[in-house]
Amino acid sequence: MKRRDLLGVAAAPLLLGSVALAQAQGAPVEGVHFKTLRQSQPAASGAVEVTEFFWYGCPVCDGFEPYLVNWAQKLDAGVVLRKVHVGGRAQIRQHQQLFLTLEAMGEESRLRPRIFDALHRQHLALDSEEAIAQFVVSQGVDGAKFKSMWQSFGLQARMQQANQLVQRTLSDSGVPTLCVGGRYITSPAMAGVGAASRQEAGRRALVVTDYLLEQLRRRA
């Protein structure tokens, strides 16, 4: 979901012309399908990182997740997928705190598909600490440990760090957005201009991501 909309609306004729040319030549176009960051972001590990900025409550993130998971299973050695949950208004901030709490407990990857399912198919209102705690306990998480981690000073510090990274990287972009090697960003909204469906837009974003990873290899 973008900050202003989900996948954007119709692009200008010049932009559509650039997309058509890019498709004919078989190469993504900078400024259309991806952007180069003004300042590269350092990796949290020694690997080449592909960082997905997302929000549990975003329907586009929900639809993109299965494609991203399948893509990540085929990554070359030395390339890792990192997830960063964005902050924002009250509900998004609660979901960010949920993500970081579960991540610290080693439970996030197990519960992520269940959270997406709860929000987007069961339509549960996970918009308060009480509702969230009840949900995670129902999924086998220790309630006392969850509450302790949720309220910890260390978690608040990690939320601040995540928000700083979002501000440095996303600028006016929304979610889901992929940051490749701390140098480039792309997304279904960017790579999928003119796509017939969100699914196709998501697939195109991963094709562009592979292209950008190859550019990084050539620079190494």
trRosetta pair geometry for C-beta under 8 A, 3 or more apart (Angstrom, degrees):
i j d omega theta_ij theta_ji phi_ij phi_ji
1 5 7.7 -127 -164 133 70 30
1 6 5.1 -48 -120 -116 67 65
1 55 6.7 -51 39 47 113 125
1 58 4.0 -140 0 -137 108 106
1 59 6.9 82 -61 36 108 69
1 60 5.3 163 -49 23 58 114
1 61 7.0 -58 -2 -16 83 96
1 174 5.6 -95 112 158 48 130
1 175 5.6 9 51 70 65 81
2 5 5.1 14 60 62 115 53
2 6 6.2 167 16 -127 84 4
2 7 7.3 158 -14 -76 111 15
2 8 6.4 67 -14 -55 154 76
2 173 7.3 -91 -130 -173 85 46
2 174 3.1 173 -132 12 40 148
2 175 7.6 177 -84 32 30 43
2 189 5.9 75 -61 -84 116 163
3 172 6.8 -109 35 -171 135 61
3 173 7.8 115 -7 121 105 19
3 174 4.6 -161 -20 -87 62 101
4 174 7.3 -128 20 -51 60 133
5 8 5.9 129 78 -83 123 32
5 9 6.8 1 101 -30 172 85
6 59 7.1 -25 -130 63 131 102
6 60 5.4 154 -170 -42 96 126
6 189 7.9 -176 132 -87 47 112
7 60 6.4 154 -61 -103 90 140
7 188 6.4 -62 -120 117 104 102
7 189 5.0 -168 -149 -103 57 80
7 192 6.8 -53 -161 87 121 124
7 198 6.5 -141 -59 -103 147 86
7 201 6.2 -26 -141 -163 134 177
8 11 7.3 34 140 -67 129 83
8 189 5.1 107 -8 -159 114 105
8 193 7.5 -32 82 -103 138 82
11 15 4.0 -97 159 88 124 133
11 16 5.4 154 84 -52 109 81
11 19 7.5 101 68 -16 155 134
11 193 5.4 20 -27 -159 146 123
11 194 7.5 -59 21 -49 123 83
12 15 4.8 94 58 7 78 105
12 16 7.2 -147 94 -5 40 87
13 16 5.6 -56 -147 38 34 111
13 17 6.3 38 154 -23 67 104
14 17 5.6 -53 -153 33 32 114
14 18 6.6 34 150 -20 64 102
15 18 5.6 -51 -152 32 35 112
15 19 6.5 36 150 -20 65 102
15 32 6.5 159 -154 -123 83 101
15 193 6.7 -93 147 177 111 157
16 19 5.5 -50 -149 34 35 113
16 20 6.4 37 153 -20 66 103
16 193 7.3 -142 -97 146 61 116
16 194 6.4 116 -130 -72 87 122
17 20 5.7 -52 -148 35 32 111
17 21 6.4 32 154 -17 64 105
18 21 5.7 -56 -150 37 32 111
18 22 6.3 34 152 -22 66 106
18 29 5.5 -132 166 87 107 169
18 32 4.9 -156 121 -83 128 150
19 22 5.6 -54 -148 35 31 112
19 23 6.4 30 155 -18 65 105
19 29 7.5 -125 -90 25 43 130
19 32 6.1 -167 -74 175 73 136
19 33 7.7 121 -114 -58 81 95
19 193 5.1 -126 -89 91 148 115
19 194 5.4 153 130 0 154 138
20 23 5.8 -54 -148 36 31 110
20 24 6.4 31 153 -20 64 106
20 194 8.0 138 -62 -86 73 174
21 24 5.6 -56 -149 36 32 111
21 25 6.2 16 157 -6 67 110
21 29 7.4 62 84 -61 98 140
22 25 6.0 -65 -145 46 29 100
22 26 7.9 -144 164 27 55 9
22 27 6.3 -104 -156 80 78 54
22 28 6.0 34 -171 -134 131 27
22 29 4.3 -106 -84 -23 129 106
22 32 6.4 -159 -33 87 151 145
22 33 6.5 172 168 -24 165 128
23 26 7.4 35 -175 -75 30 38
27 211 7.2 141 -148 -149 66 142
28 32 7.4 -164 -178 78 74 94
28 33 3.8 -112 -158 79 104 145
28 34 5.8 51 145 2 138 107
28 186 7.7 -31 -166 -109 157 139
28 191 7.0 -43 -121 -120 124 92
28 207 7.9 156 -55 114 115 90
28 208 4.7 86 -81 -123 153 95
28 211 5.3 149 9 86 119 160
28 212 7.8 -36 55 -51 148 85
29 32 4.0 27 84 35 108 123
29 33 5.5 106 47 8 62 99
30 33 7.6 -60 -80 52 23 76
30 34 6.1 -50 -115 77 57 82
30 35 7.0 99 -165 -112 76 34
30 36 6.3 -3 -150 -19 124 100
31 35 6.6 74 -90 -99 39 74
32 190 7.1 139 143 -176 39 87
32 193 7.0 -88 178 22 90 145
33 186 6.3 5 151 -130 69 115
33 190 5.6 117 -156 141 31 94
33 191 4.8 58 -156 -106 89 64
33 193 7.7 -119 -88 15 69 107
33 204 7.8 -108 -141 154 113 108
33 208 5.1 -156 157 -113 115 140
34 180 7.8 -27 -147 21 137 129
34 184 5.2 12 171 -179 126 116
34 185 6.6 166 -159 83 77 40
34 186 4.1 -44 -101 -77 91 100
34 190 6.4 113 -77 131 37 141
34 191 7.2 26 -56 -72 77 92
34 208 5.6 172 -50 171 114 126
34 212 6.2 169 -135 -72 168 128
35 184 6.8 155 80 -157 43 67
35 185 5.3 -10 57 57 94 90
35 186 7.6 166 17 -74 65 55
35 190 7.5 -110 -17 -131 90 158
36 183 6.5 -24 -146 161 78 80
36 184 5.7 -40 -101 -100 55 74
37 40 6.0 127 81 -89 119 41
37 41 6.8 -21 114 -17 170 90
37 169 6.8 -46 -109 -135 138 62
37 179 7.6 29 -45 -142 135 105
37 182 7.4 -81 40 157 148 53
37 183 6.0 -148 32 -166 103 31
37 184 6.9 -142 -9 -85 86 21
37 185 6.5 85 -58 -15 95 100
39 168 7.3 -73 78 -174 114 103
40 181 7.9 -40 -150 127 111 80
40 182 4.8 70 -179 128 83 100
40 183 4.9 -14 -115 -91 102 72
41 165 7.0 83 -154 -148 141 88
41 168 6.3 123 -95 118 115 124
41 169 5.8 -16 -46 -85 151 104
41 179 6.7 0 42 166 136 145
41 182 3.8 -137 67 -149 70 96
41 183 7.9 -143 28 -52 70 38
42 182 6.2 76 -61 -133 6 160
43 46 7.1 124 100 -104 132 9
43 47 6.7 -156 174 70 148 51
43 48 7.1 -108 -92 -123 148 25
43 49 4.7 155 -131 -3 101 119
43 181 7.8 -46 -69 -153 111 46
43 182 5.9 -113 -59 -35 70 131
44 49 6.7 73 28 -72 82 158
44 82 6.6 120 34 -119 126 158
45 49 6.7 121 43 -66 91 113
45 80 6.5 12 60 39 140 149
47 78 5.4 179 -138 -170 87 45
47 79 6.3 163 172 -103 110 16
47 80 4.5 75 101 -1 149 109
48 78 5.9 48 14 141 97 83
48 79 4.7 -30 74 -105 103 72
48 80 7.4 150 76 20 51 67
48 181 5.2 -26 -159 -99 96 88
48 213 7.0 109 137 -136 144 92
48 216 6.3 126 -139 127 138 150
49 79 7.8 164 -88 -158 19 58
49 80 5.7 -28 -109 70 66 87
49 81 7.8 116 -160 -119 66 16
49 82 5.0 -3 -162 0 115 124
49 179 7.7 13 112 98 95 94
49 181 6.8 139 56 -98 58 30
49 182 6.7 59 59 -39 103 88
50 75 7.8 -145 17 -113 129 136
50 79 6.6 34 -12 178 104 99
50 80 7.3 -166 28 92 74 39
50 81 5.3 -31 73 -106 98 64
50 82 7.1 163 78 23 44 74
50 178 5.9 -9 -177 -168 95 107
50 179 7.2 164 -159 79 45 51
50 180 5.5 -3 -113 -111 82 65
50 181 7.5 -6 -77 -33 61 55
50 209 6.2 58 -137 -167 136 125
50 213 7.4 -39 -69 -75 118 113
51 81 7.9 146 -93 -165 28 51
51 82 4.6 -26 -105 74 76 103
51 83 7.6 162 -158 -91 64 14
51 84 5.6 19 -179 -3 109 116
51 169 7.6 -53 88 -162 137 167
51 178 7.0 148 76 -157 47 53
51 179 4.3 -8 57 54 102 102
51 182 7.8 61 1 -75 123 61
52 68 6.4 37 -79 -154 157 151
52 81 6.7 12 -8 -172 107 98
52 82 7.3 178 21 86 66 50
52 83 5.5 -20 64 -113 97 64
52 84 7.0 176 85 30 46 71
52 176 5.8 -14 -168 -164 100 110
52 177 7.4 154 -153 79 53 40
52 178 5.5 -25 -96 -98 68 73
53 84 5.1 -28 -101 78 67 102
53 85 7.9 131 -157 -116 56 13
53 86 5.6 59 -180 -53 98 103
53 166 6.3 121 -136 -115 133 89
53 169 7.0 171 -50 98 141 130
53 170 6.0 -109 92 -75 174 121
53 173 8.0 101 68 107 141 112
53 175 5.4 -116 117 -104 84 98
53 176 6.7 157 79 -152 59 55
53 177 4.8 -3 50 57 109 90
53 178 7.8 -160 17 -76 74 26
53 179 7.1 61 -20 -14 103 103
54 58 6.5 -134 -170 40 74 133
54 61 4.3 120 -157 -135 106 134
54 64 7.9 -147 -113 72 124 126
54 83 6.6 -43 29 -157 116 93
54 84 7.5 130 22 74 68 52
54 85 6.3 -47 76 -108 70 59
54 86 7.1 -169 76 -2 19 92
54 175 5.1 137 -122 -171 36 125
54 176 4.8 -1 -97 -106 89 92
55 58 4.2 97 68 -21 96 108
55 61 5.8 173 55 -3 57 157
55 85 6.5 97 -103 -157 47 80
55 86 5.5 -52 -67 48 95 100
55 88 7.7 -24 -101 19 137 130
55 92 5.6 -42 -138 -135 129 100
55 95 6.3 77 -165 98 78 144
55 96 7.9 -46 -120 -63 79 82
55 175 5.2 121 -1 81 92 157
56 61 7.3 -109 -107 99 12 139
56 85 7.0 2 -25 -132 86 123
56 95 4.4 -145 33 -165 118 131
56 98 7.2 -23 -14 77 155 129
56 99 6.9 -165 -40 -61 114 108
56 115 5.3 -58 -147 139 129 122
56 116 6.6 -135 -157 -80 77 63
56 119 6.0 133 147 -14 95 160
56 126 7.8 -48 116 80 141 135
57 91 6.5 31 -29 136 164 117
57 92 6.8 -109 34 -93 126 71
57 95 5.9 -132 -17 -55 100 162
57 119 5.6 -127 -107 -175 63 147
58 61 3.8 75 80 7 111 111
58 62 6.7 -175 93 -13 59 82
58 175 5.4 -130 -58 101 170 111
58 176 6.9 162 104 -43 147 76
59 62 5.3 -49 -148 33 37 118
59 63 6.5 33 156 -14 67 104
59 120 6.2 131 -112 -122 76 122
60 63 5.9 -55 -148 40 33 107
60 64 6.0 31 153 -20 66 112
60 175 7.4 156 77 116 111 67
60 176 6.2 -144 116 4 100 89
60 188 6.4 -157 180 61 119 142
60 198 6.1 -139 -126 -151 81 129
61 64 5.7 -60 -141 40 29 111
61 65 6.4 51 156 -47 63 95
61 116 7.9 -135 112 -113 89 113
61 175 5.8 -3 -64 142 118 106
61 176 4.7 128 -99 -53 79 105
62 65 6.0 -38 -155 1 27 118
62 116 4.8 149 -125 -158 92 110
62 119 7.4 -141 -84 83 134 110
62 120 4.7 85 -139 -45 166 163
63 66 7.8 -54 -178 22 37 96
63 198 5.1 38 112 124 155 132
63 199 6.7 -104 168 -76 116 68
63 202 6.7 -146 120 -44 92 147
64 67 5.9 -70 -166 46 51 109
64 68 5.7 47 145 -24 84 113
64 176 5.1 -111 61 23 161 151
64 188 6.1 -128 -93 -36 127 138
64 198 7.6 -99 -60 160 79 102
64 202 4.5 -172 -116 -120 81 127
64 205 7.6 -12 -138 54 123 144
65 68 5.6 -61 -142 39 30 111
65 69 6.2 31 162 -22 68 106
65 112 7.5 -170 -153 145 139 115
65 113 7.4 165 138 -98 142 75
65 116 6.2 -94 14 -87 164 164
66 69 5.8 -52 -144 35 31 112
66 70 6.4 28 158 -15 64 108
67 70 5.9 -58 -149 39 29 109
67 71 6.2 30 153 -20 65 110
67 199 7.4 150 -51 -152 137 71
67 202 4.8 125 48 138 157 124
67 203 6.2 -117 -150 -77 146 64
67 206 6.3 -136 149 -28 111 143
68 71 5.6 -56 -145 38 30 113
68 72 6.2 32 156 -23 66 107
68 81 7.3 136 170 -152 99 149
68 176 7.9 -110 -57 172 145 161
68 202 7.7 -91 -43 -174 83 113
68 206 7.2 -165 -97 -83 58 120
69 72 5.8 -55 -146 33 28 111
69 73 6.9 34 154 -27 60 102
70 73 6.0 -51 -158 22 32 115
70 74 7.6 13 153 -6 60 106
71 74 6.4 -76 -166 40 36 101
71 75 7.5 61 143 -56 67 84
71 206 4.9 -124 -102 -146 156 139
71 209 7.8 68 165 75 148 139
72 75 5.7 -17 -159 -24 47 116
72 81 4.3 -48 -122 -12 124 149
75 79 4.5 -131 179 89 114 107
75 80 7.1 133 123 -93 158 27
75 81 6.8 -162 -43 -30 153 95
76 79 5.2 65 63 15 78 118
76 213 8.0 151 26 161 119 139
79 213 6.4 18 -117 -141 147 133
83 99 7.6 -125 126 -170 116 127
83 108 7.7 -161 71 139 141 137
84 162 5.7 171 -162 -148 97 98
84 165 6.2 -102 -150 100 154 133
84 166 6.9 -173 140 -70 127 88
85 95 6.5 -138 -179 124 134 87
85 96 4.5 175 117 -118 113 68
85 99 3.8 123 -12 42 154 166
85 100 7.0 -125 44 -40 123 80
85 162 6.8 4 65 -179 65 149
86 92 6.6 -28 101 173 86 123
86 96 6.6 -95 98 -87 28 119
86 162 7.7 -169 -114 150 30 108
86 163 7.9 87 -158 -106 57 63
86 166 5.2 110 -123 -119 85 146
86 170 7.6 21 -105 -31 127 161
86 175 5.8 -137 1 -51 137 138
87 92 6.1 120 -173 122 33 102
87 93 5.1 39 -156 -101 88 74
87 96 4.7 -32 -89 -25 70 168
87 159 6.6 85 -77 -173 133 95
87 162 6.8 119 -28 103 105 108
87 163 4.8 -25 21 -91 135 104
87 166 6.9 -165 24 24 83 159
88 92 3.9 9 58 78 103 146
88 93 6.3 -146 60 -48 44 78
88 96 8.0 136 17 -28 70 131
89 92 5.4 81 55 20 66 106
89 93 6.8 -130 103 -10 25 97
90 93 5.8 -62 -147 36 25 111
90 94 6.5 27 156 -21 64 104
90 127 7.5 59 119 -173 100 94
91 94 5.6 -51 -151 32 34 113
91 95 6.5 31 152 -16 65 104
91 127 4.7 -39 -114 -129 99 97
92 95 5.7 -55 -151 38 34 111
92 96 6.4 40 149 -23 66 103
93 96 5.4 -48 -147 33 34 115
93 97 6.5 35 153 -18 64 103
93 159 7.9 55 -157 -161 85 133
94 97 5.7 -55 -152 37 32 111
94 98 6.4 37 147 -22 64 104
94 126 7.4 -174 122 137 123 77
94 127 6.1 120 56 -154 157 41
94 128 6.9 -68 -133 -90 155 15
94 129 7.1 -131 -139 -63 110 59
94 132 6.5 -162 168 -43 109 143
95 98 5.3 -47 -148 33 36 117
95 99 6.4 42 152 -22 65 101
95 126 7.1 87 -89 110 88 111
96 99 5.6 -50 -151 32 32 114
96 100 6.5 23 156 -11 65 107
96 159 6.2 98 131 -130 118 99
96 162 6.8 175 -169 101 120 149
97 100 6.0 -56 -143 42 31 105
97 101 6.1 34 156 -22 65 109
97 150 6.5 66 159 -148 111 82
97 155 7.0 70 -148 157 82 122
97 159 6.4 -10 -88 -87 75 132
98 101 5.9 -58 -145 37 26 111
98 102 6.3 19 161 -11 64 109
98 115 7.4 145 135 -127 136 145
98 126 7.3 24 -66 157 163 126
98 132 5.4 -124 -92 -157 120 137
98 136 7.6 -170 -149 -57 101 128
99 102 6.2 -65 -150 41 24 104
99 103 6.1 26 155 -22 64 111
99 108 6.2 58 -159 -129 61 127
100 103 5.4 -50 -140 36 32 116
100 104 6.3 34 158 -20 64 104
100 155 5.7 133 121 -154 121 92
100 158 5.2 157 -160 108 136 127
100 159 6.2 -121 1 -71 166 77
100 162 7.0 -120 -76 -26 127 148
101 104 5.9 -57 -152 35 28 109
101 105 6.5 15 153 -8 63 111
101 146 6.3 68 159 -157 128 74
101 149 4.9 126 -148 114 87 112
101 150 4.9 4 -105 -84 144 69
101 155 6.2 19 -82 -130 74 142
102 105 5.7 -64 -147 45 34 106
102 107 4.5 -95 -162 80 85 92
102 108 3.9 121 115 -78 105 73
102 111 5.7 -102 -153 50 148 132
102 136 7.2 -146 -84 -124 107 133
102 141 7.6 -75 -112 -108 90 147
103 106 7.7 41 -179 -69 29 25
103 107 7.9 -99 -60 52 19 60
103 108 4.2 5 -75 -25 63 143
104 149 5.4 177 89 -164 131 132
104 154 7.8 123 -124 110 149 116
104 155 6.7 -88 -20 -93 156 97
104 158 7.6 -176 -63 11 119 168
105 108 7.8 126 58 -32 80 75
105 141 7.1 63 127 -146 157 112
105 145 6.6 112 -118 133 125 116
105 146 6.9 -24 -59 -95 159 68
105 149 6.0 -126 -56 -10 103 173
107 110 5.5 -67 -164 47 59 113
107 111 5.4 31 149 -7 91 119
107 136 7.7 85 124 -158 149 113
107 141 5.8 59 -153 -102 170 112
108 111 6.3 -75 -142 48 26 95
108 112 5.9 46 162 -52 68 98
109 112 5.9 -29 -139 -1 28 119
110 114 7.9 1 135 5 63 118
111 114 5.1 -67 -159 48 59 114
111 115 5.7 63 144 -29 87 101
111 136 7.0 7 -139 -124 159 86
111 139 5.7 84 -116 141 110 154
111 141 7.5 -5 -68 -51 146 124
112 115 5.7 -55 -146 32 30 110
112 116 6.5 29 157 -15 65 104
113 116 5.6 -51 -147 38 36 112
113 117 6.2 36 153 -20 66 107
114 117 5.5 -53 -146 39 32 113
114 118 6.2 37 153 -24 65 105
114 139 5.9 128 122 -118 159 138
115 118 5.6 -50 -144 34 31 112
115 119 6.3 21 159 -11 64 109
115 126 7.3 -57 -151 22 89 171
115 135 8.0 91 -107 141 76 137
116 119 6.2 -65 -148 42 26 104
116 120 5.8 -17 173 15 66 120
117 120 6.7 -73 -125 52 19 85
117 121 5.1 -36 -162 38 64 118
117 122 6.3 54 141 -7 73 103
118 121 7.6 -21 -58 53 8 77
118 122 4.9 -38 -140 49 44 125
118 124 4.5 -34 172 30 93 128
118 126 6.5 64 120 -33 125 128
118 135 6.4 73 -158 -152 165 136
119 122 7.5 32 -4 55 14 82
119 123 7.4 39 -179 -108 30 27
119 124 6.4 -73 -84 55 42 80
119 126 6.3 -71 -83 23 94 116
120 123 7.6 9 -170 -72 8 57
124 131 7.4 168 162 174 101 117
124 135 6.7 117 143 -96 154 131
125 128 7.9 30 128 4 94 90
125 131 6.2 -65 98 -163 74 165
126 131 5.4 -166 -125 120 45 113
126 132 5.2 82 -165 -87 94 76
126 135 5.9 -31 -104 -7 112 158
127 131 6.4 24 41 52 50 146
128 131 4.6 88 55 10 86 102
128 132 6.8 -157 87 -5 42 89
129 132 5.8 -60 -145 41 28 110
129 133 6.0 29 157 -22 66 109
129 150 6.9 119 -143 163 109 148
130 133 5.9 -56 -145 36 26 110
130 134 6.4 26 157 -18 63 106
131 134 5.9 -54 -149 36 30 111
131 135 6.4 30 153 -20 63 107
132 135 5.7 -57 -151 35 31 112
132 136 6.4 21 158 -14 68 106
133 136 6.2 -57 -143 38 30 102
133 137 6.2 30 158 -18 64 109
133 143 6.3 71 -178 -143 100 93
133 146 6.3 152 -128 110 82 131
133 147 6.5 33 -120 -75 130 90
133 150 7.7 -65 -82 -30 101 163
134 137 6.0 -59 -148 38 27 111
134 138 6.4 29 154 -21 63 108
135 138 5.7 -60 -154 34 31 112
135 139 6.7 18 152 -12 65 109
136 139 5.5 -62 -152 42 38 109
136 141 4.1 -30 156 42 96 141
136 143 7.6 142 91 -99 95 64
136 146 5.6 148 102 -126 141 160
137 140 7.9 129 -176 -5 31 9
137 141 5.9 -89 -86 66 37 80
137 142 8.0 6 -113 -178 76 8
137 143 4.5 13 -94 -75 119 103
137 146 7.3 -126 -64 23 79 150
141 145 7.5 -124 168 71 83 103
141 146 5.3 68 140 -60 120 130
142 145 4.0 48 94 21 117 114
142 146 6.3 169 87 -18 59 86
143 146 5.6 -56 -145 36 29 113
143 147 6.3 28 159 -18 65 106
144 147 5.9 -54 -148 35 29 109
144 148 6.4 29 154 -18 63 108
145 148 5.7 -55 -147 37 32 113
145 149 6.3 26 157 -14 66 108
146 149 6.1 -61 -149 41 28 105
146 150 6.0 34 154 -27 65 110
147 150 5.5 -52 -142 33 30 117
147 151 6.3 10 164 -4 64 112
148 151 6.5 -72 -150 45 23 98
148 152 6.5 45 151 -54 62 100
149 152 5.5 -36 -149 -4 35 123
149 155 6.1 106 166 -56 67 136
150 155 6.7 -99 -151 78 18 172
151 155 7.6 92 68 42 11 133
152 155 4.6 98 68 0 90 101
152 156 7.3 -153 100 -4 54 83
153 156 5.7 -55 -157 34 39 112
153 157 6.6 40 148 -20 68 104
154 157 5.6 -53 -153 34 35 114
154 158 6.5 34 151 -19 66 104
155 158 5.5 -53 -149 35 36 111
155 159 6.5 42 150 -22 66 100
156 159 5.6 -48 -151 31 35 114
156 160 6.7 36 150 -18 63 102
157 160 5.7 -52 -154 34 35 112
157 161 6.5 35 149 -19 66 104
158 161 5.5 -50 -146 36 37 114
158 162 6.3 40 153 -21 66 103
159 162 5.7 -52 -148 35 31 112
159 163 6.4 30 154 -18 64 107
160 163 5.8 -56 -148 37 30 110
160 164 6.4 33 153 -21 64 105
161 164 5.7 -54 -150 34 31 112
161 165 6.5 31 153 -18 64 105
162 165 5.7 -56 -152 36 32 111
162 166 6.4 35 150 -21 66 105
163 166 5.5 -49 -147 34 35 115
163 167 6.4 36 154 -19 65 104
164 167 5.8 -54 -149 36 32 111
164 168 6.4 27 155 -16 65 108
165 168 5.8 -58 -146 39 31 108
165 169 5.9 9 163 -6 67 119
166 169 6.3 -73 -139 46 23 98
166 170 5.4 -12 -175 6 67 122
167 170 7.2 -47 -99 42 14 90
169 177 7.9 163 132 108 107 131
169 179 5.4 -45 -166 -82 133 146
169 185 6.8 135 172 -77 89 131
170 173 4.5 -123 -167 61 78 94
170 174 7.5 89 -172 -74 125 14
170 177 6.0 132 -116 53 95 157
170 185 7.5 143 -111 -134 48 159
173 177 4.9 74 141 -88 130 153
173 185 6.3 -126 -28 144 171 146
173 187 6.5 164 -168 -23 121 146
173 189 8.0 171 -153 60 88 133
174 177 6.8 149 86 -38 36 111
174 187 7.6 112 69 -167 68 166
174 189 7.0 66 54 -8 102 155
175 187 7.9 -148 -145 -134 23 131
176 187 6.1 168 99 -143 62 96
176 188 6.5 58 64 6 97 105
176 205 8.0 99 98 150 108 168
177 185 5.6 4 174 -170 113 112
177 186 7.4 163 -159 85 70 28
177 187 4.4 -48 -109 -79 65 118
178 185 6.7 156 83 -152 49 59
178 186 5.4 -17 62 65 101 76
178 187 6.4 167 14 -83 75 56
178 205 6.4 133 7 166 128 111
178 209 5.5 -35 121 -94 156 122
179 182 6.4 39 151 -97 112 31
179 184 7.1 158 -157 84 51 45
179 185 5.1 -27 -99 -95 66 83
180 183 6.6 -51 91 57 72 79
180 184 4.5 -15 54 65 104 99
180 185 7.3 176 10 -87 78 29
180 186 6.9 18 -15 12 119 101
180 209 5.7 179 -84 -143 128 75
180 212 4.2 77 104 115 163 136
180 213 6.2 -112 -167 -62 122 68
180 216 7.1 -145 145 -32 100 133
181 184 6.7 39 50 21 94 87
181 212 7.1 -154 14 143 113 102
181 213 7.1 149 -36 -107 116 58
181 216 4.5 172 -66 -98 166 151
183 212 7.9 -178 81 -180 101 113
183 216 6.9 155 36 -92 140 108
184 212 4.7 -128 66 -150 153 139
184 215 7.7 71 -29 68 147 136
185 190 7.9 110 122 4 80 159
186 190 5.4 -129 -154 75 63 130
186 191 5.3 49 178 -44 113 112
186 205 5.6 164 131 -150 106 80
186 208 4.6 -164 -167 111 164 132
186 209 6.1 -147 59 -68 132 72
186 212 6.8 -164 -13 -24 129 145
187 190 4.8 90 50 12 79 98
187 191 6.6 -177 77 6 34 90
187 205 5.8 -35 167 -122 18 131
188 191 6.3 -61 -122 53 26 94
188 192 4.7 1 -178 1 65 134
188 195 7.9 -72 -175 31 85 154
188 198 6.7 37 167 -161 147 70
188 201 3.9 77 -173 135 96 103
188 202 4.8 -22 -97 -78 125 54
188 204 7.2 105 -131 61 61 91
188 205 4.6 -70 -73 -36 55 136
189 192 6.5 -45 -99 49 10 98
189 193 7.7 42 163 -63 47 74
189 201 7.1 39 -69 179 28 134
190 193 6.9 -28 -174 -30 28 99
190 205 7.4 93 61 -106 82 93
190 208 7.7 -110 101 80 103 173
191 201 6.8 130 85 -169 81 66
191 204 4.2 -180 138 122 105 98
191 205 4.2 161 44 -86 140 56
191 207 7.1 157 -178 58 138 88
191 208 4.3 -133 -107 -7 131 142
192 195 3.8 -42 -172 -3 91 137
192 198 7.7 57 157 -137 165 37
192 200 6.4 130 -139 107 111 74
192 201 2.4 42 -138 -133 168 84
192 202 7.1 10 -63 -25 142 33
192 204 4.8 147 -83 53 71 131
192 205 6.4 -40 -33 -42 99 89
195 198 7.7 112 108 -89 128 16
195 200 4.1 -178 -169 99 114 108
195 201 4.1 -174 54 -66 157 75
195 204 6.1 -138 -78 -2 132 139
196 200 5.5 57 47 21 75 153
197 200 4.8 98 56 7 80 98
197 201 7.0 -138 99 -4 45 87
198 201 5.4 -54 -148 37 36 115
198 202 6.3 39 153 -22 67 103
199 202 5.8 -54 -153 34 30 112
199 203 6.6 29 151 -17 64 104
200 203 5.6 -51 -148 36 35 112
200 204 6.4 37 153 -20 66 104
201 204 5.8 -55 -150 35 31 112
201 205 6.6 37 151 -25 63 103
202 205 5.6 -50 -151 28 33 114
202 206 6.9 27 154 -14 64 102
203 206 5.9 -58 -156 36 35 108
203 207 6.6 38 147 -20 66 103
204 207 5.4 -50 -150 33 38 114
204 208 6.4 38 152 -17 68 102
205 208 5.7 -53 -151 37 32 111
205 209 6.4 38 148 -24 64 104
206 209 5.2 -45 -144 33 38 118
206 210 6.6 44 153 -20 64 98
207 210 5.8 -50 -154 33 32 112
207 211 6.6 35 147 -20 63 104
208 211 5.4 -52 -151 34 37 117
208 212 6.4 35 151 -19 67 104
209 212 5.7 -55 -148 37 32 110
209 213 6.5 36 152 -21 64 103
210 213 5.7 -51 -149 34 32 114
210 214 6.6 35 151 -20 63 103
211 214 5.7 -56 -156 33 32 112
211 215 6.7 34 147 -21 64 102
212 215 5.4 -46 -150 31 39 115
212 216 6.7 41 151 -19 65 100
213 216 5.6 -52 -153 34 35 113
213 217 6.6 39 148 -21 65 101
214 217 5.5 -49 -150 32 37 114
214 218 6.5 35 153 -19 65 104
215 218 5.8 -55 -151 36 32 111
215 219 6.6 30 151 -18 64 107
216 219 5.7 -57 -149 36 34 111
216 220 6.6 46 151 -38 65 99
217 220 5.7 -44 -153 14 34 117
